[in-house]
Amino acid sequence: MEDNQTPLTLKYRPRRFDQVTGNVDAVTVLRGLAATKNPRAILIYGPTGTGKTLLSNIYAHSVVCKGKREFGCEPCGGCGECENWDSTFSGEFGNTSIRQVSAADFTNSDQAINSMISDLDYSWGPFIINEIDRFKNLQSIFLQRLERQIKHSIIFTTTNIEAIDSQFKGRCTIINTHRLDDQQMSDYLRMICKKEGFTADDRMIHRMLEKLAGQDSKGQVRDALNLLEQYFAVNEVNKFN
């Protein structure tokens, strides 16, 4: 690998809409929304490993990008906001105006809840709230804010759309994400292998797909990259360059 110190999941994490594999419909909608930069509430749902948080981050960075955005929606990659991508994705806010939280970051204590609501009210930019289905006692509070004009976009993600209040959903642009099908995953695995200098024959790809299915990770890019990393580690001698 060009940089064997960097995990593949980080090395090949998309930072632009046109780098995303699969989820064509979701990407198309988000690109259109990002082009306007108008504040809005977005609810992205789908199974684990379908890129909900990733798409949220690309959208948020497109909205706050200070550089010249390609096609009116692709983050420039060079301004201060774009350069803070990694810290935003990991939840370390640094100099970026994007905030990101998940249910795992909070307890039901009044102090934690009030802190998050305060951050939401005074956020300088887009606010990403993951696992909104687990904030059941807060959905009514969020709903009150969505019923009036919001200053910045709020992007919610969930794996359990059924747990979301119908009124809440009615205030959001709803976007569905999906896992890759076998052909998409095969093409993706071959592309990564080629970039990393490994041969990817049909037998190897078939074994990878079987293993992902056996781990209940079928169609999940993150788990596929972790599996590829293991394969590369034990097959270093098979590199063709």
NORSUL-V131677 format. One record per pair of residues at least 24 apart in sequence whose C-alpha atoms are under 7 Angstrom apart, sorted by sequence separation. I is the first residue (numbers start at 1). J is the second residue. D is the distance in Angstrom with one decimal. If there is no record, write none. Layout:
BEGIN
<<I/J/D> <I/J/D>>
END
This chain:
BEGIN
<<132/156/6.1> <34/59/6.1> <132/157/6.1> <133/158/6.0> <143/168/5.7> <146/171/6.4> <37/63/5.4> <126/152/5.3> <127/153/6.4> <128/154/5.9> <129/155/6.1> <130/156/5.7> <131/157/5.6> <132/158/5.8> <97/124/5.5> <98/125/5.2> <99/126/6.6> <100/127/5.9> <101/128/6.4> <102/129/5.6> <103/130/6.7> <125/152/5.5> <126/153/4.8> <127/154/4.8> <128/155/4.7> <129/156/4.8> <130/157/4.7> <131/158/4.8> <133/160/6.4> <34/62/6.2> <97/125/5.0> <98/126/5.2> <99/127/4.9> <100/128/4.5> <101/129/5.2> <102/130/4.4> <103/131/5.7> <126/154/5.7> <127/155/6.2> <128/156/6.0> <129/157/6.5> <130/158/6.5> <30/59/6.5> <34/63/5.8> <98/127/5.9> <99/128/6.1> <100/129/5.9> <101/130/6.2> <102/131/5.8> <133/163/5.6> <103/134/6.1> <133/164/5.8> <57/89/6.8> <103/135/6.6> <185/219/6.4> <35/72/5.3> <35/73/4.8> <181/219/5.9> <34/73/5.6> <180/219/4.3> <179/219/4.6> <180/220/6.7> <198/238/6.6> <199/239/6.7> <17/58/6.8> <179/220/5.9> <198/239/4.6> <199/240/6.9> <16/58/6.0> <31/73/5.8> <197/239/5.6> <198/240/6.1> <15/58/6.0> <197/240/6.1> <197/241/6.1> <17/74/6.5> <16/74/5.7> <16/75/6.3> <60/126/5.8> <56/128/6.9> <56/155/6.4> <52/157/6.3> <39/150/6.4> <48/159/6.4> <39/151/6.1> <40/152/6.9> <41/153/5.7> <42/154/6.3> <43/155/6.0> <44/156/6.2> <45/157/5.6> <46/158/6.8> <47/159/5.2> <39/152/4.7> <40/153/4.6> <41/154/4.9> <42/155/4.7> <43/156/4.7> <44/157/4.8> <45/158/4.9> <46/159/5.1> <39/153/4.3> <40/154/6.4> <41/155/5.9> <42/156/6.0> <43/157/5.7> <44/158/6.6> <45/159/5.5> <45/161/6.3> <52/177/6.9> <50/177/5.9> <50/178/5.6> <43/172/5.9> <50/179/5.2> <42/172/5.0> <43/173/6.0> <44/174/6.0> <45/175/6.4> <46/176/5.8> <41/172/4.9> <42/173/4.7> <43/174/4.8> <44/175/4.7> <45/176/5.1> <46/177/4.9> <47/178/6.9> <41/173/6.3> <42/174/6.0> <43/175/6.1> <44/176/5.9> <45/177/6.1> <46/178/6.1> <26/175/5.9> <26/176/6.4> <26/177/6.4> <23/177/5.9> <23/178/6.2> <22/180/6.1> <50/220/6.3> <49/220/5.1> <49/221/6.9> <49/222/6.6> <1/196/5.1> <9/222/6.0> <9/225/6.0> <8/225/6.0> <8/229/6.8>>
END
